[in-house]
Amino acid sequence: MAEPRLVASFFTLSGSGFAQPPRNGFAERCRAASDGGFAGIGLHAGDLARTVASGLDADGMRAVLADTGLELVEIEFLSGWAFDVDVPELDATMTAIEETADAFGGRHVSTGELRGGTLDLDAAATRLGALATRLGERGLTLALEAFPWSALPDADTAVELLRRAGAPSAGLMVDVWHFWNGGAHPGLLADLPAGGVAAVQLNDGPLVHDDFLRHARAARMLPGEGDLDVVGLVRAVLATGFDGPWCVEVNTPEFNALAVDEAAKRAAAAAGAVLDAARG
């Protein structure tokens, strides 16, 4: 089956901010995504347990996916692995991701480090490689994402970490907001380790120079509606040979307040316009 062209990342249709439970349930998100023009959807690692607790079991979730014609493409979010410290949540998150993949499949797992500090790149690369190998056993790709406020602050550092890890089932996540606000240059994409561009998250926003965490969680706009060169970055991604799927990850208070059907339609239309411009 061909990979979906557009994917609604979890937060785009959750109706809630980061670290908040979704306002819109699984079935609502799936129906809205399908009606809005998406072919794939993203789930949070906690979605399976949360949805089962609400009364819709895994068989029912599979039925919703089948009825809406959607594939599960993206699972998020895996963090807490980069430092040589015990993180009790890490094993629980990995187990939840594996259970989600066993139930519904999936293509990639978005991965990063949310904490600040100074990384031992060799030690972090070893842990990253082990996680990638474990996910690869289920046919999942680890998509490594950099956050400007974190110990993994930019795409250059992420690429170096991937290079040291040497894991074929790990590659770079290109999130438009984080890429530009982390100070990366599209030329970086021309010389990537073997995993290449693993995944893309389309969005937009202002170019900021401080308070990155607050802006990232409240000012990631629809692609094409901010100040960032989304089209130029997509063209650089296309030049690597990557041609989808294209995830859309948007999160502003105004967008979260929209009805889920309206949010899906706006997100798909904005992403489609950017992709058309990049290919034109």
C-alpha positions in Angstrom: 0.0 0.0 0.0 1.3 3.5 -0.9 2.2 5.6 2.1 -0.4 8.3 3.0 0.3 11.7 1.6 -1.1 13.7 4.6 -1.1 12.6 8.2 -2.9 14.3 11.1 -0.4 14.2 14.0 -1.9 13.6 17.4 -1.8 17.1 18.7 -3.3 18.7 15.6 -6.7 17.2 16.3 -6.5 16.6 20.0 -8.3 19.9 20.8 -5.9 20.4 23.7 -2.5 21.7 24.5 0.7 19.7 25.0 0.7 17.5 28.1 -3.1 17.8 28.4 -5.6 15.0 27.8 -7.3 15.2 24.4 -10.6 17.0 24.2 -11.5 15.1 21.1 -11.7 11.3 21.4 -10.1 8.7 19.0 -13.2 8.1 16.9 -13.9 11.8 16.5 -10.4 12.5 15.4 -10.4 9.7 12.9 -13.7 10.7 11.3 -12.6 14.3 11.1 -9.3 13.4 9.6 -10.8 11.2 7.0 -13.5 13.7 6.0 -10.9 16.5 6.0 -8.7 14.8 3.4 -6.1 13.0 5.5 -5.1 9.4 4.7 -3.2 8.7 8.0 -3.3 9.6 11.6 -1.0 9.9 14.6 -1.6 8.5 18.0 -0.1 9.4 21.4 1.5 6.5 23.3 -1.3 6.9 25.9 -4.1 6.8 23.3 -4.7 3.0 23.4 -5.2 2.8 27.2 -7.1 6.0 27.3 -9.5 5.0 24.6 -10.0 1.5 26.0 -10.8 3.1 29.4 -13.5 5.2 27.7 -15.3 2.1 26.4 -13.9 1.5 22.9 -11.6 -1.5 22.9 -8.8 -2.3 20.4 -11.1 -4.2 18.1 -13.4 -1.2 18.0 -10.5 1.2 17.3 -9.4 -1.1 14.4 -13.0 -0.9 13.1 -12.9 2.9 13.2 -9.6 2.9 11.3 -11.1 0.5 8.7 -14.3 2.5 8.4 -12.5 5.8 7.9 -9.9 4.3 5.6 -7.0 5.6 7.7 -3.7 4.1 8.5 -1.8 4.6 11.8 1.4 6.3 10.7 2.9 8.2 13.6 3.2 7.2 17.3 4.5 9.7 19.9 6.3 10.6 22.0 9.5 8.8 23.2 11.7 10.8 25.5 13.8 10.4 28.7 16.5 8.3 27.1 19.3 10.7 26.4 20.9 10.9 29.9 22.5 8.1 31.8 19.9 8.2 34.5 17.0 6.0 35.5 13.7 7.2 34.0 10.9 5.0 35.2 8.5 6.4 32.5 10.8 5.3 29.7 10.0 1.6 29.9 6.3 2.3 30.3 6.3 4.5 27.3 8.2 1.9 25.2 5.7 -0.8 26.2 2.8 1.5 25.3 4.3 2.2 21.9 4.9 -1.5 21.3 1.3 -2.3 22.3 0.0 0.4 20.0 2.1 -0.9 17.1 1.0 -4.5 17.8 -2.6 -3.4 17.7 -2.6 -1.0 14.7 0.7 -1.1 13.0 2.5 2.2 12.4 5.4 3.7 10.5 7.5 5.9 12.8 7.9 6.9 16.4 8.7 10.6 17.1 11.6 10.7 19.6 13.6 13.4 21.3 14.8 14.8 24.6 12.7 17.4 26.4 15.1 18.0 29.3 18.0 20.5 29.2 21.6 19.8 30.1 24.8 18.7 28.4 24.8 15.4 26.5 27.5 12.8 26.4 26.9 12.2 22.6 28.5 8.8 22.5 26.5 7.4 25.5 23.3 9.0 24.2 24.0 7.5 20.7 24.4 4.0 22.3 21.0 4.3 24.0 19.4 5.7 20.9 20.7 2.9 18.8 19.3 0.3 21.2 15.9 1.9 21.1 15.9 2.1 17.3 16.8 -1.6 17.1 14.0 -2.5 19.5 11.5 -0.4 17.5 12.8 -1.8 14.2 11.8 -5.3 15.3 8.2 -4.1 14.9 8.9 -2.4 11.6 9.0 1.1 13.2 11.4 3.8 12.3 12.7 6.1 15.1 12.3 9.7 14.0 14.7 11.9 16.0 13.5 15.5 16.7 15.5 18.4 18.1 14.1 21.0 20.4 15.8 24.5 20.8 15.3 24.6 24.6 16.7 21.0 25.2 19.9 19.1 25.5 19.3 18.2 21.8 18.9 21.8 20.6 19.2 21.7 16.9 19.1 19.5 13.8 22.9 19.5 13.5 23.2 17.9 17.0 20.5 15.4 16.1 22.3 14.4 12.9 25.6 13.9 14.7 23.8 11.7 17.2 22.3 9.6 14.5 25.6 9.4 12.8 27.2 8.0 16.0 24.3 5.7 16.6 24.6 4.1 13.2 21.1 2.6 13.4 19.5 2.0 10.0 16.1 2.2 11.5 16.6 5.7 12.8 16.5 9.0 10.9 15.8 12.7 11.3 12.4 14.2 12.1 12.2 17.5 10.2 9.6 19.6 12.2 9.5 23.0 10.4 9.1 25.1 13.6 11.9 23.3 15.4 14.2 23.2 12.4 14.1 26.9 11.7 14.0 28.0 15.3 16.9 25.7 16.1 19.0 27.7 13.6 19.4 24.8 11.2 20.2 25.3 7.5 18.5 23.2 4.7 21.9 22.3 3.3 22.3 20.0 6.3 19.8 17.6 4.7 22.1 17.0 1.7 24.5 14.9 3.9 22.5 12.7 6.3 23.3 9.4 7.9 21.8 6.2 6.3 18.4 6.7 7.9 18.0 10.0 6.1 14.8 12.0 6.7 12.6 9.7 8.7 9.6 11.9 8.9 8.3 15.5 8.5 6.0 17.6 10.5 4.5 20.6 8.7 3.7 23.7 10.7 4.7 27.4 10.8 5.1 30.3 13.1 7.3 33.2 14.0 11.1 33.0 14.1 11.9 33.4 17.8 15.1 33.8 19.7 14.2 33.0 23.3 11.5 31.4 25.4 11.4 28.5 22.9 9.3 26.1 24.9 6.4 28.5 25.4 6.4 29.5 21.8 6.6 25.9 20.6 3.6 24.9 22.6 1.4 27.9 21.8 2.6 29.3 18.5 3.0 26.4 16.0 0.7 27.6 13.3 -0.8 26.1 10.1 1.9 25.7 7.4 1.9 28.9 5.3 0.4 31.1 7.9 3.6 32.2 9.7 7.0 33.7 9.0 9.0 30.5 8.4 10.1 29.3 4.9 8.0 26.1 4.9 8.1 25.8 1.1 11.9 26.1 0.9 12.4 23.5 3.6 9.9 21.1 1.9 11.9 21.5 -1.3 15.1 20.7 0.5 13.4 17.6 2.0 12.2 16.5 -1.5 15.7 16.9 -2.8 16.8 14.1 -0.4 14.4 11.7 -2.1 11.8 11.8 0.7 8.3 12.2 -0.7 5.9 11.5 2.2 4.0 10.8 4.2 3.7 14.5 5.4 2.5 14.9 8.9 0.8 18.1 10.1 1.4 19.2 13.7 -0.3 22.4 14.7 -0.9 23.7 18.2 -2.2 27.2 19.1 -4.9 28.0 21.6 -7.0 29.4 18.8 -6.6 26.3 16.6 -7.3 24.0 19.6 -10.6 25.7 20.2 -11.9 24.8 16.8 -14.4 22.1 16.2 -12.4 19.0 15.2 -14.0 18.8 11.7 -13.0 22.4 11.0 -9.5 21.9 12.4 -9.0 18.9 10.1 -10.2 20.7 7.0 -8.0 23.7 7.7 -4.9 21.6 8.4 -5.3 19.5 5.3 -5.9 22.5 3.1 -2.9 24.4 4.4 -0.6 21.5 4.1 -1.8 20.6 0.6 -1.2 24.2 -0.5 2.4 24.2 0.8 3.2 20.9 -0.9 1.7 22.0 -4.1 3.8 25.2 -4.0 7.0 23.2 -3.2 6.4 20.9 -6.1 5.4 23.6 -8.5 
